[in-house]
């Protein structure tokens, strides 16, 4: 039988060990309640926020890609609209038309004697803008003038060419007098608002007038 003193020492050691274990558990409990749980919640919130940001980034990239594609398509439609407007403008632009014709006459070396705009002729989709011209020059100059007018972006028809009696000019060159009817066109179809040709809601393009696009 163990002495009473030794038994008391064993009981005291067991109590101290139990108290130490209880204290250690309490420390872990306090750490978990006040530190680990808050840190775990913060980490989970950060992960959720990161996932949301990734989803927003993917959505923004998709939207930017779609925007870039739409912008490129819009620029193509604008370019087509500008080209179409050169060929068949929305107004008669008679001054621009006469300037273009006069430039071709100067390049060819012709003398423009008379320019007489006639009444416009309204059709269903387009309007004819006739202008009577009388020019004089050598035969090859007349041919160069008619060819130059045919190469212009805008549709211009040359009709009813009448050649007068040839006359002797300077240096014994033969000068011809020519009368003709030059006719250009402008569209009667007005796109609603800023809707471009070919875009949803835009009216169908008019059929080309006589002479067709260049």
Residue pairs with C-beta under 8 A, 6 or more apart in sequence:
74 196
77 196
77 197
77 198
77 199
78 196
80 196
80 197
80 198
81 196
81 197
83 153
84 197
84 205
86 153
86 154
87 153
87 154
87 155
87 213
87 214
88 126
88 154
88 155
88 185
88 186
88 187
88 206
88 208
88 209
88 213
89 154
89 186
89 187
90 186
90 187
90 190
91 186
92 120
92 127
92 129
92 184
92 186
93 186
94 117
94 129
94 131
97 129
97 131
97 154
97 156
97 184
98 115
98 117
98 131
100 152
100 154
100 156
101 115
101 131
101 133
101 149
101 156
101 182
102 112
104 145
104 148
104 149
104 152
105 111
105 112
105 135
105 145
107 144
107 145
107 148
108 137
108 141
108 142
108 144
108 145
108 148
109 137
109 138
109 141
109 144
110 135
110 136
110 137
110 141
110 142
110 145
111 135
111 136
111 137
112 133
112 134
112 135
113 134
113 135
113 136
113 177
114 132
114 133
114 134
115 131
115 132
115 133
116 131
116 132
116 133
117 129
117 130
117 131
117 132
118 130
118 131
118 132
118 181
119 130
120 127
120 128
120 129
120 130
121 127
121 128
121 130
122 188
123 188
123 209
124 188
125 187
125 188
125 189
125 206
125 207
126 185
126 186
126 187
126 188
126 206
126 209
127 185
127 186
127 187
127 188
128 183
128 184
128 185
128 209
129 183
129 184
129 185
129 186
130 181
130 182
130 183
131 181
131 182
131 183
131 184
132 179
132 180
132 181
132 182
133 179
133 180
133 181
133 182
134 177
134 178
134 179
135 142
135 145
135 177
135 178
135 180
136 175
136 176
136 177
136 178
137 145
137 175
137 176
137 178
138 169
138 173
138 174
138 175
138 176
139 174
139 176
142 176
142 178
146 158
146 161
149 156
149 158
149 182
150 156
150 158
150 214
151 214
152 214
153 214
154 184
155 184
155 185
155 208
155 209
155 211
155 212
155 213
155 214
156 182
156 183
156 184
156 211
157 182
157 183
157 184
157 210
157 211
158 180
158 181
158 182
159 180
159 181
159 182
159 183
160 179
160 180
160 181
161 178
161 179
161 180
162 178
162 179
162 180
163 176
163 177
163 178
164 176
164 177
164 178
164 179
165 177
166 174
166 175
166 176
167 174
167 175
167 176
167 177
168 174
168 175
169 175
185 209
187 206
188 206
189 203
189 205
189 206
191 197
191 202
191 203
192 201
192 202
192 203
195 201
195 202
196 202
197 205
198 205
